[in-house]
Amino acid sequence: MQHVRMTPLQKAKAVLILLVIVASGTLARSLRAELRFANVFSSNMVLQQGKPIRIWGWADPGAAVEVTFGTEKATTTADQNGRWSVESAARKASFDPICLSVKSADKVVTHENLLIGEVWVCGGQSNMAPAGHHSADLEFPCADSQSVRYTRVDAGIAAEGAEDLKARDGWMPLVAGEMELRRISPVAYYFGIRLNRFLKVPVGIINTSVGGTTAEVWASPESLRAIPQLKGINENLGKDLGAFYNGTIVPLSKLHVAGVLFYQGENNTFDLYETYAYSFPCVIRDWRKAFGDDNLPFGIITLAGNKGMNSEPNPESEMTHRHSYTHIRDVHFHTFRSTPNTGLIAIQDLGEDNMHPGCKRDVGERSARWALAMVYGFARKSTRDGGVYHTAPIYREMEVDGDKLLLYFDYDPTIDDPRAGKWYKRLPLPRRAREYRGFVIAGKDRQFFHAQARVREVKSDNDDIRKECLEVWSEDVPEPVAVRYAWENQPNANAYGLHGIPVAPFRTDNWPFIRAEPSWAPDLEQRKADNERTIRQTEQWRRERQVKELKRKLRALGVEVE
């Protein structure tokens, strides 16, 4: 081979020409986008009934695109970035499989066996993630639900709203032998199965959960940064703020869905429980904004009991890291009370000795009860006509009556007879016992004592049923001002409604609790000092309470004590 000697100028020109050729090839490749649907689409998918069906994806910039959905066709042109989208008319639920395809030039991409039904997004952290199948549960080995379809998106993170999901598992029917159990969320599974069997329509579940995540990564960075109380968290989290919201929820939000089921809070019990009251409501507001529906149903699954985090239960416990579950549940309760079209699914009775209880069937079924009753209207029917109970009585307000506190409750709207004689349907009942457990009561000194409770019912048909209530009292608190119920990580409480649904934990006070001690807090040393003083005070209260209770027991036995 003959070597050609080039001058420096000739070499420079050759390099320039080579760069132009490479750049031209790279530009040409970048302009030739792969013809595809957005990653949420695949065969076996379920699309939401009763709402326009949005279909979108990518093609060559400026290319003509033809989308076929069943017998319906639509044409469009990809924009300069290759994006294209079409919208199909709303359809009724159907078990008839539909083919979806997109064509551009000589390329065609096809997905088969799509159904129309009810689509739910299931989000949160590890308890909603694919884990925790109970080994004694026979449901999964015999699963046979061709019309319940499930997909788990590969949750991505992004500093700004992403255009598409990071990846996809693809949709699959919940049929034994056709699904990989370790990739299915037990809570989402039971939720979807119950909706499908009750509504008699196809059901689609999109699981977006990520283990170990806090509320702050599931809300938009813009809304979090606008809240002064979150300044320290915002500065500490930095680029992680809103990362999963941007990378997962934003690219998914073009899809119409029936609602959201959200199971999260455990990771906020560490250093982020104090500000959860500000960050968690942002999740609901931001997801609703993303999906373009300010009234999108949002089911809040509160925290299960965690015996592994329980110190010796005592009623005057205010707040330590080991009691932060109580305040996460408190935020869930007040968010539910203040936010329309949300549901509170109480599960504090389902706990075990860690934050991952295995009894996911009850969680999924209680969640389905809420959706059936409040989203699909079965709470407006009597039980004789197929109505569905979905909640235990929910604390509404308190009244002071001498040495007693009167607690009033909202009851399940499915109850069909509001007159006297039916109080047992409208008030909490002690389960498997004659006496209530789990109530504590305090006076102005804020010292809590174990309390007794009983029903104060209406006496005749002429009485106002709004006077039905629970009386709560303690001999050690002659002038009570506050009561708490199930105020522990693993509550020893037994107030229930119908069908084994527990009364959600609540408190009537708004007294401050021990503050979190994150390493990045600017006033960390002051927080520690204040917390130490409060802990010493509550320990003194605990000893005083034990003495009073012991003296009362001795007097009941006829022993004279001072």
C-alpha positions, 0 to 999 in steps of 0.5 A: 500500500502506498502511503500519501504524505499530507501537509498539516493543512491537508491533515486538518481538512481531512479531519474536518471532513471526517468529523462532518461525515460522522456528525452527519451520520449521527444527525441522520440517526438521531432524526430517524426515531424508532417507531414505537408506542410509549412504554406503558403500552403492550399486549394484554393491556387494559385501558380505562373505560368511559374516558377518551383513550390517549395513545402516543409514541415516537416515529421519524420527525415529520413522518405520517403516522397511522394508528389502528385501534380495533376498527377505528383508525386515526392519522397524525404527523410526528412533530420535530422531536418525533412525538405523535399522539392520537385520541380515541373515543371513550368506550364501555368496558369489554372482554372482547380483545382489541388489536392496537397497531401503529404504522409509519412508512414501511414499519408496523408495531402491533400489540394484541389482546387489549381490553377496556375496563377499570385501570388503577395506579398502585404506588408507594414503597415496599409494602406495595412493591412485589414482596410479602406473599404469604407462604400459606396463601393458596390464592396465587398458585391457583390464580386464574384471572385472564381479565385482570392484567398487571404491569410493574413499571421500572420506576425511573428518576429525573430532575425534570418531567420525563417524556417516557417511562424508563422501561416496562415489564409488559402487561400480563394476565394474573394466571398461575403459570403465566406470571412471575409471582415475585414481580406481582404486588400482593396488595395490588393483586387482591385489590384487582381481583376483588374489583374484577369479581365484583364489578364484572369488568376487566381490571388493569393494575399499574404498579409504580411503587419503589421500596425505601422511598419517602413522600418527598420523592413522589411529589413535584419539586416545585410544590415542595419548594414552595412550602417554607416548613420544608426548606431544610428537607428541600436543601438536604434532598437536593436532586432527589426531591421529586425524582420519582414523581418526575421520572415515573408519574409525569410520563405515565400521566397522559393515561386516563385511570380510575384512581390511585391506591397509595401505601407509603409512610414507613420511611418517613418514620425515621427523620422525616415524620415531623414534616410529613404533614406538609409533604404527604398532601403534596403527593395527592395534589400533584398526582391529581394535577399530573393526571388532569383530574382534581377529584381523582380518587386516592386511597390512603393505606395507613401503616400496619402495626410494627411490634418490632418498633414498640417500646413498652406501651405507655399512654404518656408516650409523646414521640420518639423515633420508636413511636413515630408510626403514630404520627404518620397515621395521624397525618394520614387521618387528617389528610383524609379528613381535609381532602375530598374523594380520598379513602382511609384504609386502616390496617394497624391491627395487621402488624407483625414484628417488622414493617413488612407484614405478610397479611396482604390479603386483608390490606387489598380487600379493605382497599377494594371495599373502599373503592367499591363503596365510595368510587363505584357507588356501592355505599349508596345501596343498602346491604339488601341491594348489594351495598358494601361496607367499607369503613369502621366508624370514623372519629368526628368530634369530642365534647366534654361532659363533666368527668367524661369525654364524649366521642362522636363518629361518622358511620358507614353510609351503607348502613340502611336503618338510621333509627334507634336499636341500630347503634351497634352499626354506627358506633365502634364495638369492642372485638372479642372482649366485653371492654374496650382497649386502647383509649387513654385520657388526659387533663390539662397537665397532659398526663395520659391514663388508661381509660374506660369506654362505653356506649351512650345510645339513643333511647327511643325513635324520637331521639336524635341519633347524632347524640349516640357516642362513646363515653370515655373516662378515668378515675385518675383524670377528674377534669379530662380535656383530651383522648387518644385511641390506638396511639402506639406503633403496635396498638393494643386496641380493639374498637371495630366496625362491621366485618372486622374493620378496625377504627382508625387511630386518632387523637383529639389534642394537637399537643406538640411531640418530640421533634425529629433529629436529622443530622442536617437540622441547623438546630440539632443540638437544641432539639436534642436538649429539648427532647431529653427534657421532654423524655425525662418529664414523660418518664416521671409521668409514667412512674406517677401513673403506675403508682396511682393505678396500683393504689386504686387496685389495692383499694379495690381489694380492700387495702388502705393506702395513702 
